[in-house]
Amino acid sequence: MSLSTKIYRWRLHHISEPVLVMLLAVVVGLLSGLAAVVLKTLVYHSSRIVSQLPADSSALFQHSSLIIFLLPVIGILLTVLFVKYVVRGDIGHGLPSVLLAISRNNSELPAKNMWTSLVASTITVAFGGSVGLEAPIASTGSAIGSNIGRWLRLSPKNVRLLLGCGAAGAIAGIFKAPFAAILFVVEVFLFDLTATTALPLLLSSLTAATVAYFLMGTGVQFSFTVSQPFALSQLPFYAILGVFCALVSLYFLRVADGVEGWFAKRKSPWTKLAVGGVALGLLVVLFPPLYGEGYSTLTALLNGNPDVIFSGTPYRALSGNVWALLGILFALIALKAVATATTIGAGGVGGTFGPSLVLGGLSGYFIATLGNTIGLPAQDTANFALVGMAAVMTGVMHAPFMATFLIADITGGYELLVPLLATAAVTYLCVTPFEHHSIYARKLAKHGDLLTHDKDASAWHLLDMKSLIETNFVIVRSGDSLRDLVDVIQTSRRNVFPVLTDDDKFLGVVVFDDVRKIIFRTELYDKVTVDELMHPMSEGDLVRSSDSLTDVVEKFRVGDRYNLVVIDDNDNYLGFLSRANTFSAYRRFISDTSEE
């Protein structure tokens, strides 16, 4: 007997599954928090080794342009080599892969995902890749929770819950923001916050945040003090910021689609590396703030040091010129999306979480500076940068509450809670008519692979019709005699017999009740054919394999039928769908995905 089996049997007799989930939530939070600390530490020290200077990107740009050009290229090359020769397969670093696992694979993630994203994203970001670390660490935490749940043979529902605990722990660990981490799981992973899920998510997040505080100190991500309190008269200006951030969010999403789509069409990874590496190298030479995550630039802006925008650039002589500052800010807003998508498309590993924060900060600072320059009532540029961070994150990730409380947590800016919520709401309302899902979920939703808060709709979208088709009906052929039919009836356990042509085209069905009255009249065996006994089927009795289960359910409801014939688009017979099996599968899905 294996060790895992012994542990499983002992657990069954000594610990109930609900209690075990609570204990494991703490374990998952501990491990995912440690993973977040390890990732931040690795990137920090790797950046210092790469630059041989303090891990402040502005200091790095005292080097020659050639070095700045080559570093991102080297980083993506090392990442590609790591994935190709060490991982030897799909690294699975994206949050869409986690969402797909939740929807289609019983929340099961490969064990390798517990470390591959962590290593690969470290390489990419340390060498200047213009991406974030948050999505890779969330994927890492999700894999930790998923695999612990599977190793201990928990139910699919609880494996999914531990996956969510891992993601929450990772975000809480990297940002020291436990409440925002819970909202991340609810809004981005589309979990239902219920009595069953709330406590494990809270335990995991608090544990991870405690680990981060213990190992990395109590400092927040962006050191910031609100110097100008919010006034109600500023709401119209924050509304303008919300609209602008909505435009930036939509631009980011469109650029990400276009650039990553272009790279996806290139078959050779070396072509992607060459084109993407050169493009990214040129971008960071021309606009150094695009190097790496960009958090040091954002911190400088929040603390009233806009000159960092000019540091090490070809435009440093323009430092102090407000219009030059506005021009470079606008260029950075336009090019950050390109740099991020290029890094990922060329083979780098990282996420869009961090870039959306940076884009939001740049957008808020730009709008406040522009308004102040053209003579509008003066606004605090740092406050607008802070609020812009939450707004663009809302537009890109469709997570207004997570974005609001994350920014308030990591900056200590709770005095701006009202404008944070109001601006995020404006951005969300402007973006959703054009983008119904987050950057992580939109492609899955397009292919019907997304599990949403609407479990009824999700059930009919995500259930596999092919797995529900019953094929144990005995067929008869057009032209067969009653004698042939009687022989078939003797071996069949069904009372319905599909009639097909010789090339498997479906014609209709013979029902045993119609045969019963003549089955013992042997003189008719060679005179009557199945065509005379057959019932042709109307469109209401047929479904095609390309139809959705929503269409199937509607036919069951309208026609009050117990069975429907399934054919393909060429009218070839495939089998039957029964009302009982279809709704049983629906009930199982709801039971497996419900949090209560």
Summary of the structure (lengths in Angstrom):
residues: 596
radius of gyration: 29.6
end to end distance: 34.1
largest distance: 106.9
contacts: 2181
relative contact order: 0.10
helix: 67%
strand: 6%
